[in-house]
Amino acid sequence: MNSRPSLRFKPQSTNVLRNWLSISTIALLTALAGCAASNNQSQTASSPAASASPAASSPAASASPVQVEPTGLLAQVLSRSKIICGTSGKVPGFSFVNTQGEYSGFDVDICRAVAVAVFNDPSKVEFRQLSAAQRFTSSQTGSIDIISQTATVTISRESTVGVAFGPVILYDGQGLMVKKNSGITKIEQLAGKSVCVQTGSTTILNLTDQFRKRGIAYKPVSFDDNNATFAAYQQGRCEAVTADRSGLVSNRSKLPNPDEHTILDIVLSKEPLAPGVKQGDPQWANVLNWVVYVLIQADEFGITSKNVDQIAQSTKDPDIRRFLGLEGDLGKGLALKNDYALQVIKQIGNYSEVYDRNLGKDSPLKLERGPNKLWTDGGLLYSPPFR
């Protein structure tokens, strides 16, 4: 009976193999050591740099990091000494111009925060009023540097329109507003009725989708301009008006009798609102991103415009020291001054301060934070680490 070949070594064979491997290994190591020694002598003789210690040649041991130089749009902005910010100028709490021509609002403060980071001066911004349809074209053509105009982040706007969105600054949703005396309390009661809607935004598609899901028809009454949309609603040209819920609250405040209008208890869509820049300039996009993150992270650290100087003088927390530019080189990596975050907080405030004075408890709108709380408070706001 023939047995199958075995892959196991017999004891005697194992000892012979072990001895052979040991002798071969010693010979190989000896040969390699000789080659290495010969190679080192050759390098020492041919290159003075070879005698330098590893620590001296290590990147980590270099004297100081190189200051990143401004390029692209950041260089252009510095050359013209101002930022051009595209915004609406017609929505209280977000972007509104008073009778003296002064801009205020959440979107306005985002552009001013970038101006502080770049120039250490919040006044170095030129605001240009744009319609919803104009804002993206203006960014593509380079006539504005930043879109800060309650723009919703969508895949098509990034993939085909060419917008590089910054961090979300407001998590919102689309809603509907009607007159209280209309008796309308739900979307189904708008079947066959007219709804005023602004073009150039996501609202008309969202509205159409919601009616389509329910198998009911409606009559859209479209306008290019925000003010025209709500004026038509006020005049009774439509039974309802749609916009982001925060926008409905804002525009209701401009109506002659705000209490006569109600926002239905329905959310038609997700509307993550963010500022944006033209795609293709990563340095400028980084500036926008890490200015917005400053507002959020300062809120998490509990640093405000009122206490930032005191904290800067006393803190020993390495995370806060890096964040404020007291040590490290985070600002230089953005081609900004190292204390840009400290200056943004000092002159603009943290996220809570910006929100409260424009939309929240210290504003006429009194909007609750809702999902726009910090992640530590159960909200969605979150900044990557500053390190």
HELIX and SHEET records of a PDB file:
HELIX    1   1 PRO A   11  SER A   46  1                                  36    
HELIX    2   2 PRO A   48  SER A   51  5                                   4    
HELIX    3   3 PRO A   54  SER A   57  1                                   4    
HELIX    4   4 PRO A   59  ALA A   61  5                                   3    
HELIX    5   5 GLY A   72  ARG A   80  1                                   9    
HELIX    6   6 PHE A  106  PHE A  119  1                                  14    
HELIX    7   7 ALA A  132  THR A  141  1                                  10    
HELIX    8   8 ILE A  155  SER A  156  1                                   2    
HELIX    9   9 ARG A  157  VAL A  161  3                                   5    
HELIX   10  10 LYS A  180  SER A  182  5                                   3    
HELIX   11  11 ILE A  187  LEU A  190  5                                   4    
HELIX   12  12 THR A  203  ARG A  214  1                                  12    
HELIX   13  13 ASN A  226  GLN A  234  1                                   9    
HELIX   14  14 ARG A  245  ARG A  252  1                                   8    
HELIX   15  15 PRO A  258  GLU A  260  5                                   3    
HELIX   16  16 PRO A  282  PHE A  301  1                                  20    
HELIX   17  17 VAL A  308  SER A  314  1                                   7    
HELIX   18  18 PRO A  318  PHE A  323  1                                   6    
HELIX   19  19 LYS A  332  LEU A  334  5                                   3    
HELIX   20  20 TYR A  340  GLN A  347  1                                   8    
HELIX   21  21 TYR A  351  ASN A  358  1                                   8    
HELIX   22  22 GLY A  370  ASN A  372  5                                   3    
HELIX   23  23 TRP A  375  ASP A  377  5                                   3    
SHEET    1   A 3 VAL A 125  GLN A 129  0                                        
SHEET    2   A 3 ILE A  83  THR A  87  1                                        
SHEET    3   A 3 ILE A 146  ILE A 147  1                                        
SHEET    1   B 3 LYS A  90  VAL A  91  0                                        
SHEET    2   B 3 SER A  95  VAL A  97 -1                                        
SHEET    3   B 3 TYR A 103  SER A 104 -1                                        
SHEET    1   C 2 VAL A 163  PHE A 165  0                                        
SHEET    2   C 2 GLY A 276  LYS A 278 -1                                        
SHEET    1   D 2 LEU A 170  ASP A 172  0                                        
SHEET    2   D 2 GLU A 271  LEU A 273 -1                                        
SHEET    1   E 5 LYS A 219  PHE A 223  0                                        
SHEET    2   E 5 SER A 194  GLN A 198  1                                        
SHEET    3   E 5 ALA A 240  ASP A 244  1                                        
SHEET    4   E 5 GLN A 174  LYS A 179 -1                                        
SHEET    5   E 5 HIS A 261  ILE A 263 -1                                        
END                                                                             
